[in-house]
Amino acid sequence: MKDKIDYVLDLIKYESRVPKKFLKHLSGTDGVYEIRVSTVFSNIRIFCFFDEGRLVILTNCFLKKTQKTPKKELDLAIKLKKEYFNNKNSKS
């Protein structure tokens, strides 16, 4: 499982165009993306966002057990993104 996650993260890091199979923008989230890692046993989702177009900030991760993304997990990712930029802007 770790190797598969490393593969997808490297793909995002080095490729200029990442297929939606691995990285998908979540509409209505103001810039939150979902990294998708599928294994034989489970589907892993990692929420993230970009800072200045280059830096990927990973917020939270969960095992996806249903078709629908849990609202609690998505709300946490949005909250962490807001906190990140609030802290960054207050230091400037």
C-alpha positions in Angstrom: 0.0 0.0 0.0 2.8 2.4 0.9 4.5 1.8 -2.5 1.3 2.6 -4.3 0.9 5.8 -2.4 4.5 6.8 -3.1 3.9 6.1 -6.8 0.9 8.4 -7.0 2.6 11.1 -5.0 5.6 10.9 -7.3 3.3 11.1 -10.3 1.8 14.3 -9.0 5.2 15.7 -8.2 6.9 15.1 -11.5 4.1 15.0 -14.2 2.7 18.3 -15.6 -0.6 16.6 -16.4 -1.9 14.1 -13.9 -4.9 11.9 -15.0 -8.2 12.3 -13.0 -7.8 8.7 -12.0 -5.1 9.9 -9.6 -5.9 13.6 -8.8 -9.3 15.1 -9.0 -10.6 18.7 -8.2 -13.6 18.5 -5.9 -16.2 21.0 -7.1 -17.5 23.5 -4.5 -14.5 23.2 -2.3 -12.5 26.3 -3.4 -9.4 24.4 -4.5 -9.4 21.2 -2.6 -8.3 18.1 -4.6 -8.6 14.4 -3.9 -5.6 12.1 -4.5 -6.9 8.7 -5.4 -5.0 5.5 -4.5 -6.6 2.2 -5.3 -5.3 -1.1 -4.1 -6.8 -4.6 -4.3 -8.0 -4.3 -0.7 -9.1 -0.6 -0.4 -9.4 2.8 -1.9 -7.4 5.5 -0.1 -8.3 9.1 -0.5 -5.9 12.0 0.5 -7.2 15.5 0.4 -4.8 18.3 -0.6 -4.5 21.7 -2.1 -1.9 23.8 -3.9 0.0 26.9 -2.6 1.2 29.3 -5.3 0.5 26.7 -7.9 3.4 24.4 -7.0 3.4 23.2 -3.4 1.0 20.4 -2.6 -0.3 20.5 1.0 -1.7 17.2 2.2 -4.5 17.7 4.7 -6.2 14.4 5.7 -6.5 10.8 4.5 -9.1 8.1 4.9 -10.2 4.7 3.5 -13.1 5.1 1.2 -15.8 2.5 1.9 -18.7 4.0 0.0 -19.3 5.8 -3.2 -20.0 9.1 -1.5 -17.1 11.1 0.1 -17.8 11.5 3.8 -18.8 15.2 4.5 -16.9 15.1 7.8 -13.6 14.4 6.0 -14.3 17.0 3.3 -15.2 19.6 5.9 -11.9 18.8 7.7 -9.9 19.3 4.6 -11.5 22.7 3.9 -11.0 23.8 7.5 -7.3 22.8 7.4 -6.8 24.7 4.1 -8.3 27.8 5.6 -6.2 27.5 8.7 -3.0 27.1 6.6 -3.6 30.2 4.6 -4.7 32.2 7.7 -1.5 31.3 9.4 0.6 31.9 6.3 -1.0 35.4 5.8 -0.6 36.4 9.4 3.1 35.7 9.3 3.6 37.9 6.2 
